[in-house]
Amino acid sequence: MARFGQLEDYYIIDEVTVYFGNGQVKVDPKYNAPLLASCEKAATIDGYMIEVKGCASSVGSVTLNQKLSEDRASNVTNILLQQGSRSSH
């Protein structure tokens, strides 16, 4: 059994990149459809895993950029959990 941290042992089936405005954490609604389509695709695969990574630019303080990254990832995850579970039933 592979450890969770060994993500390179998995096949990447789909990727969605969500861009944010400078200093922004709200997900633009235009990304909802591609995020939910990816969620539906994942639900057809046994043992799927969805990885969400949040990033920020190097401009600004490390503390602020860490918070931006976490908030961005959290907001994308919330869309997948709240709306993705409804669309995959």
C-alpha positions in Angstrom: 0.0 0.0 0.0 1.4 3.4 -1.0 1.6 6.2 1.5 -0.6 9.3 0.9 2.5 11.4 0.2 3.5 9.3 -2.8 1.3 11.2 -5.3 3.6 10.4 -8.2 2.3 6.8 -8.0 -1.1 8.0 -9.3 -2.3 8.7 -12.8 -3.3 12.3 -13.5 -6.7 12.1 -15.3 -7.6 15.8 -15.3 -6.3 19.2 -14.2 -8.1 22.5 -13.7 -6.1 25.7 -13.1 -7.9 28.5 -11.3 -6.4 32.0 -11.5 -7.0 34.7 -8.9 -6.7 38.4 -9.0 -3.8 40.0 -7.1 -4.6 39.6 -3.4 -8.0 37.9 -4.1 -9.3 34.6 -2.7 -12.8 34.4 -4.2 -13.2 31.9 -7.0 -14.5 33.5 -10.2 -17.8 31.7 -11.1 -16.4 30.9 -14.6 -14.3 28.2 -12.9 -17.3 26.4 -11.4 -18.2 24.4 -14.6 -14.6 23.1 -15.2 -14.2 22.2 -11.5 -17.5 20.4 -11.4 -16.8 18.6 -14.7 -13.5 17.4 -13.2 -15.2 16.2 -10.0 -17.8 14.3 -12.1 -15.0 12.6 -14.1 -13.2 11.7 -10.8 -16.3 10.1 -9.4 -16.3 7.5 -12.3 -12.9 6.2 -11.2 -12.5 3.7 -8.3 -10.2 5.0 -5.6 -9.9 8.5 -7.0 -8.2 11.4 -5.2 -8.5 15.1 -5.9 -5.5 17.2 -5.0 -5.9 21.0 -4.5 -2.9 23.2 -4.3 -3.0 26.9 -3.5 -0.4 29.3 -4.6 0.4 33.0 -4.4 2.9 35.3 -6.1 6.2 36.2 -4.5 5.1 39.8 -4.1 4.2 40.7 -0.5 5.0 39.1 2.8 5.5 35.4 3.3 2.8 35.4 6.0 0.2 37.1 3.7 1.1 34.8 0.8 0.7 31.7 2.9 -2.7 32.9 4.0 -3.7 33.7 0.4 -2.6 30.2 -0.7 -4.5 28.5 2.1 -7.7 30.5 1.5 -7.6 30.0 -2.2 -7.2 26.2 -1.8 -9.9 26.2 0.8 -12.4 28.1 -1.5 -11.8 25.7 -4.4 -12.2 22.7 -2.0 -15.5 24.1 -0.8 -16.8 24.3 -4.3 -15.8 20.7 -5.0 -17.3 19.4 -1.7 -20.5 21.5 -1.7 -21.4 21.5 -5.4 -19.5 18.5 -6.7 -21.2 16.1 -4.4 -24.6 17.3 -5.7 -23.6 17.0 -9.3 -22.2 13.5 -9.1 -25.4 11.9 -7.7 
